Amino acid sequence: MSKKKQNPISNQIKNEIKEEPSYNVTKVLKRVPKTLNIITYFFLALSFVTTVTLFIYTICTSSNITSQLSTIIGVSFLVLFSIFFLFTALYASSKKGQIFVIIASILLTCFTGFELLSNVGIIDIQKQNTVINFTNKNLTEVISWGQKNKISINQVYEASDSIKEYHIINQDVSPGTLTKKITNLKVTVSTGPDKTKEILFPSMLGKKIDEVITFIEENYFTNVSIDFVTSSEEKDLVLTQDKSGQLKRDSEIHLTVSLGTLEDLTPLSIEDLTNKSLFYATTWCKRHLILYKIEYAYSDTVPKGQVISQSLKKGETVTPKTDTVTLTISKGNKIIVPNLMNMDINAITKWIIENGLRIEFTDQYDDNILIGKPISVNVKENDIIEVGTTIKILISKGQLKMEKFKTIKEYRDWAIKYNIAYKEEIEFSNTYLDGEVIKVTPSEGQVIKNNETIIITVSQGKQITVPNFIGKSKNTIQKECNNLGLTCTFIYGNYSESVNRDISTNQSKKEGSKIAASSTVTITLSKGIIEKVTVPSFIGQNNKAVTNTCNSLGITCKFITEEAYSSTPAGNVTKQSASGKMNKGSTITLYISKGPAKTYNINIQATWFGSTYNETEQNLKNKLISNCPGVNFIFQAKIVNEGSGLISSNSPIKVGANTFVQGNTYTIIINK
């Protein structure tokens, strides 16, 4: 009887099942010494406790959960790892495995313990300095940080509604950047609200004055005036408003507000106006028809523009239109200017910010004053100034040293940037190309003194001796210019008696002169040998026929009309400047006749006369000149006692029939 064939795979599975150990914790721990078990338990517990403690501490000390989220997540993963490690270690099945568990537990305990002690501050390891986030921080903090870390703080000022004056809006270096990688930090500093910014000023008609005042102060409007008038309307309602819409904060805006009826103006208790703005305090007085006076005084505690004190105390009864309250307004601190000339830029900036002043920096190089020190200030030591005063300071950028320049363009740009006076000298050079700098005085690296004029020597390039180009062809000249490195341009002159076309007749630079290789020489070429033509006599010919002949001969004819009349018909030539053999392209002058003079028979009538000399003269001019073109008339006055405006008996021209010929001149004498 044959044996039943067994499945090898099923046998393998059965064997594996038989061989699979039972991982009961009690059985496992029986395989290792009891002391080693205790040590293993201890270090597992210790690592777990320190990990959980670190997790709890991290959660409790996170003032901003969002910014600490990555740290919390990291510690959470560490706790999970510790839990899984604990259970894995409990299943260690050999003495060697337990030793590795103990070592791993010690390392985990050391890691979490070190992190915990570092966070608590017991262990303090020096860290590399990094740039912090200065947004919304005071400029003085930035300056102090810059001094401590030896980093220059460059300040740019910008208006801001959300960031307080002299606090930081933004910075050009990201927080967390290592300080050793930077030497400068530029911060944008707030100058407070922009007074010229446009803001929507809505219609306040029908609104209460308290709402209006709140809106004005919250939106920094600085030029609003409010008048109060008696009215049948409810007290404190806005009655009129002259402007609304998008308006600049410093726009002049006028409102009128109802006081109510005169019966509403009864005695009342005065409000505590101290520490209120001047605008608020005066508006309160006006809305209750309380007279007021304004006085100003320095104050170390009350900000500028706010009420320090009032002559009538809070709760006292005041009568409208009768009682007067004196308001003392703060001018801010009484600021005595120190010796700013002995301070550096950081110290000056700090002093200005602390005293609520405004700052305006300019800078320039100075060979006598150290970098960061003031050259000039617009206030003197011991001057007394108010809060908000602008301090203008010219700061030294230190000594300006001569830099290295390759080309004159680079130098000119640099000199313009720093307002440096300079003088250029030009030399030929076989080493330096045209426009390159050969040398400067003072030389590279030397200090440029105040008001010093720099001498800069510029290369013209290689020196070339100009050859003789006259008599040579255009192609030959071009080759010579190319070989010499010259730029040659060509122009055409005139026709020549003997020089063929494209042969040089003149050159802009004389033979033997010394010029730079980059210079341009202009060569004048001949238009060719001129052609001769025979110009006939044009006397007696019409100008149109003459023009056609001139065009066919290739000459230019210039026509001039004679001033005098002649027997020659109008438009015909009476004389010419030249004839016979001439160069083609020449110009001759031809004189054209005006033709024979015309005769005009004119009857001068008595109705043409006026009552004065001027009237008669004007009438005769109008009549005679329009009817006798080409005839000249001269009017003369004769002083008489009577008969003004009549033609004088001595006049060559009389009343009645007269004959006038073109080109002639006639005199008419009129009584005056």
Legacy VTK file of the C-alpha trace (Angstrom):
# vtk DataFile Version 3.0
C-alpha trace
ASCII
DATASET POLYDATA
POINTS 672 float
0.000 0.000 0.000
1.576 3.312 -1.114
2.128 6.235 1.352
-0.064 9.305 1.031
1.926 12.141 -0.566
2.387 15.102 1.845
2.172 18.790 0.854
5.591 20.406 1.577
4.080 23.887 2.006
1.559 22.751 4.623
4.320 20.892 6.476
6.402 24.035 6.510
3.501 26.058 7.942
2.913 23.423 10.659
6.567 23.466 11.616
6.575 27.237 11.800
3.504 27.163 14.005
5.161 24.626 16.317
8.372 26.640 16.439
6.636 30.017 17.035
7.590 31.121 20.589
5.050 32.331 23.046
5.787 35.981 23.868
4.194 36.009 27.274
6.001 38.773 29.199
6.374 36.648 32.330
7.966 33.804 30.385
10.319 36.168 28.601
11.525 37.799 31.801
12.253 34.342 33.294
14.977 33.913 30.662
17.010 36.873 31.943
18.486 37.637 35.383
16.200 39.359 37.867
18.628 42.298 38.476
18.845 43.052 34.750
15.034 43.155 34.598
14.932 45.755 37.346
17.538 47.932 35.589
15.628 47.629 32.311
12.349 48.654 33.976
14.022 51.608 35.649
15.558 53.122 32.503
12.430 52.472 30.445
10.358 54.293 33.055
12.912 57.105 33.331
13.006 57.704 29.550
9.211 57.651 29.381
8.804 60.081 32.315
11.343 62.589 30.914
9.717 62.446 27.485
6.233 63.098 28.877
7.600 65.849 31.141
9.188 67.577 28.112
5.873 67.298 26.252
3.880 68.827 29.145
6.430 71.620 29.644
6.362 72.503 25.947
2.561 72.743 25.966
2.449 74.848 29.133
5.154 77.320 28.087
3.881 77.930 24.544
2.588 81.492 24.774
1.647 81.383 21.102
0.430 77.912 20.093
0.519 78.762 16.375
4.174 79.819 16.384
5.102 76.803 18.591
3.078 74.290 16.585
6.060 72.694 14.870
7.810 72.196 18.247
4.690 70.665 19.812
4.257 68.267 16.893
7.906 67.223 17.163
7.633 66.518 20.898
4.376 64.601 20.299
6.151 62.270 17.882
8.881 61.817 20.491
6.251 60.735 23.085
4.699 58.265 20.645
8.128 56.875 19.856
8.815 56.481 23.591
5.554 54.533 24.113
6.211 52.141 21.235
9.816 51.762 22.361
8.592 50.835 25.844
6.391 48.013 24.575
9.047 46.812 22.147
11.628 46.678 24.943
9.314 44.583 27.161
9.480 41.808 24.572
13.254 41.603 24.543
13.943 37.855 24.664
17.622 37.704 25.622
20.169 39.177 27.950
21.961 40.892 25.068
18.669 42.445 23.912
18.023 43.835 27.386
21.473 45.456 27.468
20.707 47.223 24.176
17.347 48.323 25.597
19.094 49.807 28.651
21.611 51.702 26.442
18.826 53.017 24.167
16.811 54.091 27.214
19.796 55.967 28.660
20.361 57.767 25.337
16.653 58.664 25.040
16.634 59.889 28.663
19.750 62.013 28.049
18.222 63.557 24.903
14.869 64.471 26.460
16.515 65.534 29.728
18.952 67.817 27.857
16.111 69.414 25.852
14.059 69.910 29.028
16.945 71.465 30.996
17.814 73.734 28.021
14.222 74.939 27.734
13.986 75.562 31.476
17.279 77.470 31.350
19.319 75.299 33.709
21.627 74.460 30.832
22.607 77.535 28.804
24.563 76.867 25.636
25.734 79.900 23.665
23.734 80.141 20.431
24.621 81.989 17.233
23.047 85.434 17.088
20.269 85.905 14.563
18.208 88.832 13.320
15.011 89.192 15.311
11.624 90.400 14.127
11.508 94.152 14.801
7.997 94.742 13.464
6.108 97.092 15.803
9.177 97.523 18.009
10.579 100.942 18.918
13.434 102.267 16.800
15.573 102.650 19.925
15.470 98.855 20.394
16.740 98.368 16.857
19.544 100.890 17.339
20.625 99.272 20.632
20.545 95.826 18.989
22.583 97.148 16.072
25.233 98.617 18.386
25.425 95.372 20.364
25.827 93.262 17.211
27.977 95.812 15.315
25.406 96.139 12.512
24.647 99.469 10.843
20.988 100.432 10.999
19.768 102.276 7.914
16.498 104.109 8.469
13.787 104.815 5.907
10.734 106.770 7.040
7.166 106.106 5.886
3.702 107.131 7.063
1.517 104.453 8.672
-1.934 104.400 10.257
-1.407 101.079 12.031
2.169 101.415 13.324
2.962 104.011 15.979
5.436 106.798 15.245
9.088 105.690 15.485
8.093 102.026 15.481
9.201 99.580 12.807
6.950 98.818 9.831
9.232 96.261 8.145
12.865 95.279 7.649
14.892 94.154 4.648
16.540 91.141 6.363
14.358 88.205 7.362
14.160 87.290 11.072
16.347 84.287 11.889
19.169 85.318 9.528
22.580 84.884 11.152
23.978 88.279 12.153
27.460 87.256 10.998
26.141 87.194 7.435
25.079 90.858 7.378
26.664 94.249 8.063
23.639 96.463 7.414
19.964 96.282 8.313
17.470 98.646 6.699
14.281 99.285 8.647
11.220 101.229 7.562
10.194 103.516 10.423
6.695 104.860 10.906
6.160 108.622 10.964
2.610 108.107 12.136
-0.541 108.779 10.103
-0.094 110.476 6.729
-1.826 113.848 7.006
-2.177 114.128 3.226
-3.773 110.700 2.798
-7.279 110.701 1.325
-9.974 109.219 3.564
-13.716 108.917 2.980
-15.363 111.656 5.050
-19.073 110.740 4.918
-22.020 113.064 5.233
-22.566 113.771 8.912
-25.896 115.562 8.438
-28.392 114.521 11.113
-25.752 112.753 13.226
-24.829 113.558 16.804
-21.713 115.646 17.398
-20.178 113.001 19.698
-20.189 110.500 16.826
-18.584 113.123 14.571
-15.831 113.911 17.099
-15.019 110.218 17.496
-14.796 109.771 13.713
-12.525 112.828 13.317
-10.088 111.728 16.020
-9.990 108.064 14.995
-9.285 108.980 11.370
-6.736 111.726 12.172
-8.468 114.645 10.433
-6.582 117.772 11.485
-8.377 120.784 10.002
-12.060 120.420 10.945
-13.872 123.447 12.361
-17.253 123.204 14.081
-19.598 126.103 14.776
-22.658 125.867 16.996
-25.840 127.828 16.267
-29.218 128.074 17.972
-31.832 126.098 16.104
-35.244 124.522 16.417
-33.550 121.235 15.552
-32.543 118.809 18.274
-29.482 119.827 20.256
-26.090 118.435 19.052
-27.364 117.453 15.576
-25.152 118.326 12.585
-27.000 120.890 10.433
-24.614 121.677 7.596
-21.367 120.305 6.138
-19.419 122.034 3.362
-17.406 119.000 2.142
-17.711 115.220 2.037
-16.317 112.291 0.064
-12.648 111.383 -0.473
-10.767 114.141 1.345
-7.203 114.613 2.537
-6.791 114.518 6.284
-5.551 118.102 6.320
-8.440 119.367 4.144
-10.330 122.310 5.593
-13.812 121.040 6.561
-16.534 123.118 8.202
-19.589 121.856 10.101
-22.404 123.641 11.897
-24.193 121.954 14.776
-27.435 122.746 16.545
-27.312 124.287 20.012
-31.048 123.796 20.325
-33.221 126.723 21.400
-32.073 129.416 23.800
-34.189 127.727 26.446
-31.931 124.671 26.148
-28.892 126.754 27.159
-29.113 126.374 30.912
-26.312 126.325 33.491
-24.480 123.006 33.640
-21.618 121.239 35.360
-18.309 121.528 33.564
-16.739 118.317 32.354
-13.225 117.193 33.255
-11.321 118.254 30.136
-7.846 117.412 31.394
-5.922 114.993 29.193
-8.439 115.619 26.384
-7.307 116.895 22.989
-7.475 120.595 22.204
-10.063 119.831 19.527
-12.271 117.925 21.955
-11.993 120.562 24.715
-12.771 123.571 22.505
-15.625 121.709 20.829
-17.129 120.932 24.238
-16.966 124.613 25.180
-18.524 125.728 21.902
-21.332 123.189 22.015
-22.372 124.567 25.421
-21.642 128.215 24.521
-19.000 128.450 27.237
-16.371 131.109 26.549
-12.787 129.894 26.665
-9.194 131.086 26.551
-6.172 129.069 25.438
-2.800 129.135 27.171
0.224 126.963 26.486
2.754 125.450 28.889
5.419 122.754 28.916
4.545 119.447 30.567
6.555 116.319 31.319
3.441 114.190 31.818
0.740 115.427 29.420
1.292 114.783 25.691
1.548 117.744 23.362
-1.825 119.133 22.262
-3.761 117.868 25.266
-5.236 119.816 28.183
-2.971 120.096 31.220
-5.447 121.962 33.387
-8.635 124.059 33.348
-9.437 127.132 35.421
-12.861 125.772 36.385
-12.743 122.391 38.055
-14.841 119.386 37.135
-18.377 119.649 38.518
-18.397 123.452 38.889
-21.503 125.131 37.484
-20.955 127.281 34.401
-23.438 129.576 32.646
-23.538 129.692 28.819
-22.455 132.998 27.203
-21.314 134.281 30.590
-18.588 132.152 32.174
-15.100 131.752 30.734
-12.819 128.757 31.208
-9.068 128.959 30.644
-7.574 125.839 29.087
-3.853 125.229 29.496
-2.593 123.147 26.602
0.562 121.064 26.738
3.523 121.984 24.546
5.038 118.664 25.553
8.355 118.358 27.322
10.551 121.395 27.631
13.422 120.058 25.587
16.900 121.510 26.047
19.157 120.588 23.149
22.370 118.808 24.187
25.630 119.080 22.270
24.556 116.965 19.301
27.876 117.597 17.564
29.574 115.331 20.122
27.118 112.452 19.591
27.000 109.764 16.916
24.015 109.046 14.685
22.642 106.285 16.930
22.789 108.414 20.065
21.184 111.365 18.249
18.401 109.156 16.894
17.721 107.711 20.332
17.574 111.206 21.897
15.196 112.443 19.169
12.822 109.493 19.577
12.785 109.718 23.367
11.828 113.399 23.137
9.108 113.020 20.476
10.987 115.010 17.850
11.107 114.529 14.121
14.287 113.746 12.268
15.573 114.573 8.807
18.913 112.996 7.859
21.180 113.841 4.945
24.729 112.628 4.545
27.928 113.381 2.703
31.569 112.345 2.770
33.936 114.407 4.908
37.669 113.826 5.268
37.819 115.472 8.733
34.767 114.011 10.498
34.407 110.360 11.482
31.676 108.259 9.932
28.372 108.552 11.803
29.280 111.901 13.377
27.291 115.066 12.555
28.748 117.663 10.203
26.026 120.200 10.984
22.740 120.413 12.923
19.970 123.006 12.592
19.772 123.551 16.377
22.449 124.654 18.845
23.375 123.374 22.267
21.034 124.705 25.011
18.340 125.743 22.519
14.836 125.177 23.927
12.553 123.355 21.496
9.117 121.749 21.549
7.892 118.225 20.919
7.431 117.643 17.188
10.289 119.950 16.131
12.180 118.645 13.111
15.893 118.163 13.682
17.873 118.379 10.432
21.225 116.650 10.619
23.993 116.347 8.056
25.846 113.138 8.910
29.379 112.291 7.847
29.866 109.192 5.736
33.524 109.370 6.711
36.455 109.723 4.377
35.867 109.122 0.691
38.694 107.201 -0.879
39.545 107.137 -4.543
38.226 104.004 -6.204
39.553 102.166 -9.228
37.952 102.965 -12.575
38.417 101.387 -15.967
36.635 103.924 -18.165
35.972 107.653 -18.002
32.209 106.943 -18.061
32.471 104.909 -14.850
34.388 107.756 -13.225
31.956 110.464 -14.382
28.988 108.532 -12.970
30.809 108.139 -9.655
31.853 111.820 -9.521
28.285 112.996 -10.220
26.923 110.668 -7.515
29.227 112.160 -4.866
29.302 115.722 -6.258
33.064 115.638 -6.811
34.844 118.306 -8.853
37.240 116.940 -11.447
39.332 117.948 -14.448
40.008 115.697 -17.416
43.348 115.507 -19.188
43.828 113.544 -22.408
46.865 111.552 -23.518
47.735 109.148 -26.314
48.456 105.609 -25.148
49.535 102.365 -26.779
48.456 100.457 -23.634
45.034 101.895 -22.821
42.104 101.961 -25.231
40.272 105.146 -26.092
38.196 106.299 -23.097
40.053 104.184 -20.520
41.507 105.780 -17.391
45.316 105.975 -17.347
45.672 107.524 -13.886
43.911 109.703 -11.310
45.237 112.163 -8.757
44.836 111.424 -5.878
45.584 107.807 -6.703
43.487 104.732 -5.911
42.958 104.235 -2.173
43.954 107.781 -1.191
41.571 110.022 0.744
39.764 112.726 -1.244
39.856 115.939 0.732
36.926 118.327 1.008
36.567 120.608 -2.054
39.509 118.907 -3.756
39.518 118.833 -7.577
40.532 115.457 -8.958
42.742 115.233 -12.027
41.907 112.255 -14.230
44.022 111.315 -17.231
42.082 109.606 -20.010
43.482 107.669 -22.950
42.804 108.756 -26.520
44.101 105.436 -27.670
47.046 104.824 -29.968
48.602 107.868 -31.661
48.449 107.939 -35.479
50.152 110.279 -37.948
47.661 111.337 -40.620
48.870 110.451 -44.145
48.194 112.422 -47.325
44.889 111.280 -48.858
44.580 113.984 -51.536
44.704 112.668 -55.070
43.912 109.087 -54.004
40.816 107.088 -54.898
38.037 106.358 -52.429
38.848 102.611 -52.326
42.570 103.232 -51.691
41.799 105.697 -48.893
39.371 103.287 -47.248
42.000 100.520 -47.172
44.594 102.865 -45.646
42.129 104.016 -42.987
41.259 100.408 -42.099
44.945 99.491 -41.787
45.608 102.488 -39.539
42.488 101.939 -37.428
40.999 105.289 -38.450
37.352 105.986 -39.149
37.043 107.691 -42.529
33.861 109.307 -43.801
33.354 110.569 -47.351
31.484 113.574 -48.712
31.220 114.938 -52.246
32.411 118.452 -53.044
32.079 120.174 -56.435
32.762 119.263 -60.000
36.373 119.761 -61.028
38.165 121.023 -64.113
40.652 118.143 -63.988
39.912 115.663 -61.121
37.907 112.548 -61.891
34.988 111.358 -59.761
35.765 109.645 -56.385
39.259 111.138 -56.203
40.066 113.027 -52.971
40.369 116.809 -53.223
40.505 117.643 -49.480
40.828 116.049 -45.986
39.630 117.309 -42.573
42.895 116.432 -40.767
46.103 117.803 -42.206
48.861 115.487 -43.413
51.337 114.833 -40.594
48.972 115.804 -37.760
48.848 113.531 -34.689
45.438 112.061 -33.867
43.964 109.166 -31.880
43.279 105.859 -33.600
39.576 106.244 -32.878
39.384 109.673 -34.539
37.352 110.347 -37.663
38.800 111.904 -40.802
36.408 113.401 -43.347
37.505 113.027 -46.988
36.092 115.306 -49.709
35.731 113.617 -53.096
35.375 115.140 -56.529
32.051 114.821 -58.323
34.029 114.363 -61.495
35.330 116.518 -64.352
32.844 119.237 -65.073
31.019 119.415 -68.434
31.128 122.642 -70.453
27.996 124.101 -72.064
27.411 127.113 -74.331
24.958 129.607 -72.826
23.260 131.784 -75.504
22.039 135.351 -75.143
18.556 135.420 -73.634
17.936 139.163 -74.216
14.382 139.789 -75.362
13.213 136.209 -74.634
10.284 135.345 -72.410
11.203 133.952 -68.960
9.317 130.698 -69.582
11.315 129.946 -72.753
14.545 130.894 -70.972
13.715 128.505 -68.091
13.286 125.596 -70.502
16.644 126.329 -72.181
18.459 126.594 -68.818
17.054 123.246 -67.732
18.160 121.548 -70.921
21.700 123.001 -70.568
21.976 121.919 -66.928
22.471 125.417 -65.552
20.505 127.357 -62.973
18.798 130.573 -63.995
17.915 133.134 -61.321
15.320 135.762 -62.335
15.139 139.315 -60.927
12.380 141.753 -61.960
13.677 145.268 -62.685
12.388 148.128 -60.585
12.000 150.574 -63.496
9.531 150.280 -66.371
10.946 149.919 -69.872
9.878 149.536 -73.478
10.657 145.803 -73.314
7.485 143.712 -72.918
6.766 142.521 -69.400
8.361 139.150 -68.564
11.120 139.395 -71.183
14.854 139.400 -70.398
16.545 142.789 -70.533
20.067 141.642 -69.507
21.977 138.604 -68.142
25.034 138.127 -65.940
26.950 135.704 -68.236
26.877 133.872 -71.564
29.151 131.690 -73.733
31.189 128.710 -72.472
30.318 127.832 -68.859
30.540 124.902 -66.472
27.482 122.712 -66.365
25.652 123.379 -63.104
26.604 127.055 -63.017
24.154 129.783 -62.070
23.428 132.936 -64.070
21.242 135.932 -63.211
18.610 137.210 -65.627
16.789 140.560 -65.319
13.120 140.657 -66.350
11.282 143.728 -67.599
8.232 145.134 -65.847
7.037 146.253 -69.262
6.081 149.725 -70.478
4.635 152.165 -67.960
0.840 152.647 -68.018
-0.889 156.034 -68.051
-3.962 156.708 -65.887
-6.384 159.613 -66.437
-7.986 160.405 -63.086
-10.529 163.131 -62.304
-9.990 164.319 -58.709
-13.394 165.341 -57.371
-14.269 167.800 -54.620
-16.366 165.106 -52.917
-13.116 163.272 -52.077
-12.126 166.065 -49.652
-12.749 165.965 -45.931
-13.025 168.721 -43.347
-9.456 168.111 -42.070
-6.062 167.408 -43.527
-6.063 163.816 -42.256
-9.464 163.001 -43.717
-8.532 164.354 -47.169
-5.153 162.581 -47.165
-6.764 159.246 -46.315
-9.528 159.646 -48.925
-7.044 160.553 -51.696
-4.783 157.619 -50.794
-7.674 155.178 -51.019
-8.870 156.532 -54.348
-5.568 157.165 -56.137
-3.518 154.154 -55.027
-6.310 151.707 -55.869
-6.909 153.299 -59.299
-3.254 153.988 -60.194
-1.145 150.884 -59.326
2.577 151.498 -59.718
2.237 155.301 -59.256
3.853 156.922 -56.201
2.127 159.777 -54.318
3.607 162.116 -51.695
1.257 164.110 -49.457
2.392 167.406 -47.917
0.609 169.779 -45.518
0.351 173.579 -45.852
-0.656 175.555 -42.758
-3.533 177.962 -43.525
-6.159 179.865 -41.520
-9.085 178.465 -43.443
-9.973 175.931 -46.121
-8.495 172.976 -44.151
-8.778 169.674 -46.032
-8.747 171.279 -49.508
-6.011 170.846 -52.137
-3.767 173.901 -51.928
-3.574 176.317 -54.817
0.209 175.713 -54.836
-0.198 171.926 -55.295
1.207 170.501 -58.573
-1.868 168.268 -58.651
-5.158 170.130 -58.852
-8.814 169.318 -58.557
-10.186 167.959 -61.819
-8.563 165.922 -64.624
-4.994 164.642 -64.042
-2.698 162.213 -65.855
-0.493 159.806 -63.877
2.222 157.507 -65.346
3.469 154.286 -63.677
6.867 154.619 -62.019
6.559 158.374 -61.572
6.093 160.203 -58.258
3.545 163.020 -57.752
3.221 165.495 -54.883
-0.158 166.650 -53.559
-0.266 169.622 -51.115
-3.269 169.771 -48.769
-4.296 172.685 -46.520
-4.034 172.079 -42.813
LINES 1 673
672 0 1 2 3 4 5 6 7 8 9 10 11 12 13 14 15 16 17 18 19 20 21 22 23 24 25 26 27 28 29 30 31 32 33 34 35 36 37 38 39 40 41 42 43 44 45 46 47 48 49 50 51 52 53 54 55 56 57 58 59 60 61 62 63 64 65 66 67 68 69 70 71 72 73 74 75 76 77 78 79 80 81 82 83 84 85 86 87 88 89 90 91 92 93 94 95 96 97 98 99 100 101 102 103 104 105 106 107 108 109 110 111 112 113 114 115 116 117 118 119 120 121 122 123 124 125 126 127 128 129 130 131 132 133 134 135 136 137 138 139 140 141 142 143 144 145 146 147 148 149 150 151 152 153 154 155 156 157 158 159 160 161 162 163 164 165 166 167 168 169 170 171 172 173 174 175 176 177 178 179 180 181 182 183 184 185 186 187 188 189 190 191 192 193 194 195 196 197 198 199 200 201 202 203 204 205 206 207 208 209 210 211 212 213 214 215 216 217 218 219 220 221 222 223 224 225 226 227 228 229 230 231 232 233 234 235 236 237 238 239 240 241 242 243 244 245 246 247 248 249 250 251 252 253 254 255 256 257 258 259 260 261 262 263 264 265 266 267 268 269 270 271 272 273 274 275 276 277 278 279 280 281 282 283 284 285 286 287 288 289 290 291 292 293 294 295 296 297 298 299 300 301 302 303 304 305 306 307 308 309 310 311 312 313 314 315 316 317 318 319 320 321 322 323 324 325 326 327 328 329 330 331 332 333 334 335 336 337 338 339 340 341 342 343 344 345 346 347 348 349 350 351 352 353 354 355 356 357 358 359 360 361 362 363 364 365 366 367 368 369 370 371 372 373 374 375 376 377 378 379 380 381 382 383 384 385 386 387 388 389 390 391 392 393 394 395 396 397 398 399 400 401 402 403 404 405 406 407 408 409 410 411 412 413 414 415 416 417 418 419 420 421 422 423 424 425 426 427 428 429 430 431 432 433 434 435 436 437 438 439 440 441 442 443 444 445 446 447 448 449 450 451 452 453 454 455 456 457 458 459 460 461 462 463 464 465 466 467 468 469 470 471 472 473 474 475 476 477 478 479 480 481 482 483 484 485 486 487 488 489 490 491 492 493 494 495 496 497 498 499 500 501 502 503 504 505 506 507 508 509 510 511 512 513 514 515 516 517 518 519 520 521 522 523 524 525 526 527 528 529 530 531 532 533 534 535 536 537 538 539 540 541 542 543 544 545 546 547 548 549 550 551 552 553 554 555 556 557 558 559 560 561 562 563 564 565 566 567 568 569 570 571 572 573 574 575 576 577 578 579 580 581 582 583 584 585 586 587 588 589 590 591 592 593 594 595 596 597 598 599 600 601 602 603 604 605 606 607 608 609 610 611 612 613 614 615 616 617 618 619 620 621 622 623 624 625 626 627 628 629 630 631 632 633 634 635 636 637 638 639 640 641 642 643 644 645 646 647 648 649 650 651 652 653 654 655 656 657 658 659 660 661 662 663 664 665 666 667 668 669 670 671
